[in-house]
Amino acid sequence: MPAETQPVKLERALGLREATALNMIDMIGVGPFLVIGIVIQDMGGPQCLVAWVAGAVLALMDGFIWAELGAAMPHAGGSYVFLREAYGPRRWGRFMSFLFIWQTMFQAPLVMASAAIGFAQYALYLIPEATRQAMAAAGTLGLLQKSISGGLVIFLVLLLYRRITTIGKISLFLWVGVLGTIAWLIWGGATHFNASLAFTFPEGAWDLRWLFWVGLGHATVQTIYTYLGYYNVCHLGSEIRDPERNIPRSIFISIIGIAILYFLMQTSILGVVPWQEAQRSPFVVSTFVEKIYGSGAAKFATAMILWIAFGSLFSLTLGYSRIPYAAAVDGTFFSIFGRVHPTKHFPHVSLLALGATAFVFSLLFPLREVIRAILAMRILVQFIGGAIGVMVLRRRWPPERLPYKMWLFPLPAVIVIGMWLALFFSTGSFEVPLFGAVFQVRFWVAGIVVLMLGALVFLVRARVLKEWPYEGAV
């Protein structure tokens, strides 16, 4: 049913600074601090820097697509609106946008949960090692970690329960802490840098055979996860001032700035912590600071990493809460999600629903599997669907409806499709115990199954409402 007509509208109160801040704190989060060791392990040495470059290239190419779509359609909902308009709002666009909302109801809380789980994992460093070991032996360490992650989600929802102008100020405050922490880590590595550690490659490191590319694929799955969020500003399109200029600018500033920070931070860590040790450490950045400045500084660095993780969760939750709202207002999702708070002017029902689901997910799943599941569910519809959609839109819309146009069209879109497909099939597998046996299931297979279920729900709903592709469609 269509959403009720709302007298209260979202307000355009975020400028370039706020938009860039929300993007960057969304992108950084706790992700890079958690996956640094995994990336080294997947690549088998300092050549892991290639995976960070590969992730940056993919994000930059994909950024052209998001910039063009976001500038043309600055509305709440981001990909939901883009897919609907690119493929035609009365036919295939209905199907693609429905699939996006379907997968969002799974993956958005998973993304929120991954940030909360990462926060809780790093928070354990602040507990003395002897206490951690005793709690692990007693079976209470995992319970403590889940309590931290679940409590963080609840606190964040309460913090976001306010109008967007206040949130813009909070984002700038968090942004300063994010950039200051990264700059401090890079400075510490630069002033204690040991090139023999950073660039001592194992034998066969640059043997560009099949095994190298497999490792690069798995490692890039991890690095691109840390770049995700450069499109967050598109979800807030209805709340951005001068969106035709500020949305593309904030996307490219965010990607280029974060790519430089990530590369410098990874290089700094390799120059202080031997890569053989770094790949095994669950708190690699805390270990890095401890080697330079001692345990006290390491605890302070850990506290700042938690600040960054919180800022990321703050930003991504804000963006995701606008997606079900946009679909509800459009009449393709439950109307209750289209409600706007009468005085604070934000979609409060959508925020509460996603927060409740993320709270449950934060108590159930391990982080590494969450990262792979997120990408397996998002790549086909959101990223590849968007890349194809921008090419379709170029043919359907006149040039004046596209205030920003990507360079060298359609080359970035074609490159993006190929790179996303390669990552889709590199997401790995997970174990499923069934009938006394353990089966290996590929994440990309599970992602396709989820989309097939969504397609089935779409067809059943369309049949009941007599919408396209059945009789009675307009």
Summary of the structure (lengths in Angstrom):
residues: 474
radius of gyration: 22.1
end to end distance: 16.0
largest distance: 71.0
contacts: 1732
relative contact order: 0.20
helix: 74%
strand: 3%
